[in-house]
Structures are given as C-alpha cells and as structure tokens.
Amino acid sequence: MSIAELIYQHSLNLPEHAAKQALAFIQFLEQQPQIEIDEPEPVKKRQAGSAIGQLVILQNDDQYLNDFKDYM
C-alpha cells in the first residue's frame, strides 16, 4: 500500500471538520519548497583514553573530594 493510499484510508475515518483540516495541511505542504534532507553523518565511535593529557590538575589536594561525598 502506498503512502497516498494509507493517508486516504485514514482520512475516511475522520469527521468532516478534521478531514478539512487534513486537506488544508496537505495543501500547505504542497506549497512548501522541496528540501532534500541530507543523511546524518555516522556517529564516530568513542575511543577510551582519547582525552589523556588534555586535563591538567593544578593541585593534588583531597579536600575537594569532601564536596562530592554525597555522590560517591
């Protein structure tokens, strides 16, 4: 079954006012410029350890860990 036939079958179940709204929406879509949608780029797989060396710890101080006790 084509998409047009599927839309038609669903439109048969609509009350008159809803069918008119559906028709108005279809006519609205027909007036829109046709835009081609590009395929999204494939998601690059993350590599463990790729951020090594990008974070510099200025102090080696465990007092800041006390702020995170509720989360550990």
Secondary structure in CASP SS format (residue, H / E / C, confidence):
PFRMAT SS
TARGET T0000
AUTHOR 0000-0000-0000
METHOD secondary structure of the structure
MODEL  1
M C 1.00
S C 1.00
I H 1.00
A H 1.00
E H 1.00
L H 1.00
I H 1.00
Y H 1.00
Q H 1.00
H H 1.00
S H 1.00
L C 1.00
N C 1.00
L C 1.00
P C 1.00
E H 1.00
H H 1.00
A H 1.00
A H 1.00
K H 1.00
Q H 1.00
A H 1.00
L H 1.00
A H 1.00
F H 1.00
I H 1.00
Q H 1.00
F H 1.00
L H 1.00
E H 1.00
Q H 1.00
Q C 1.00
P C 1.00
Q C 1.00
I C 1.00
E C 1.00
I C 1.00
D C 1.00
E C 1.00
P C 1.00
E C 1.00
P C 1.00
V C 1.00
K C 1.00
K C 1.00
R C 1.00
Q C 1.00
A C 1.00
G C 1.00
S C 1.00
A C 1.00
I C 1.00
G C 1.00
Q C 1.00
L C 1.00
V C 1.00
I C 1.00
L C 1.00
Q C 1.00
N C 1.00
D C 1.00
D H 1.00
Q H 1.00
Y H 1.00
L H 1.00
N H 1.00
D H 1.00
F H 1.00
K H 1.00
D H 1.00
Y H 1.00
M C 1.00
END
